[in-house]
Amino acid sequence: AALRREEADGRVYWCGAGRGAPDPGPVAHLLQPYDEYVVGYAAGEDGSRRALDVAGVVRREPRFHCVLLVGGQLAGFWRRTVSRRLITVEVDLMRPLTAAERAAVDAAVAGFGAAHGLDATWA
């Protein structure tokens, strides 16, 4: 009774039956290529990899291997360059971002820089 059943594309998903918290807007994550979130969704063509890319945005080989998620979905790939005072995150977007999604990436990059004790920017 605490779960509800959802079906999409012939697959069954189970989720909490409660309404949950209000949507805070998109959240971005800069993940390493072997992050368990990415590796955990790497099972074959019919596996759960589609869960990261439900829109099918990856239509070409990415230039980088680190993964940019926005709202739990693949939005692009990234790499970093570190100088003495600044981290520059170069992003290879797979789709255009909305203003809210760009703000989410801004926050993720700022957090990444703060974790390393440096300012950070992205392009």
Secondary structure, DSSP 8 states (H G I E B T S, - for coil): --EEEEEETTEEEEEESS--S------EEEE-TT-HHHHTT--TTTTGGGGG-TT----S--S-SEEEEETTEEEEEEEEEE-SSEEEEEEEESS---HHHHHHHHHHHHHHHHHTTSEEEE-
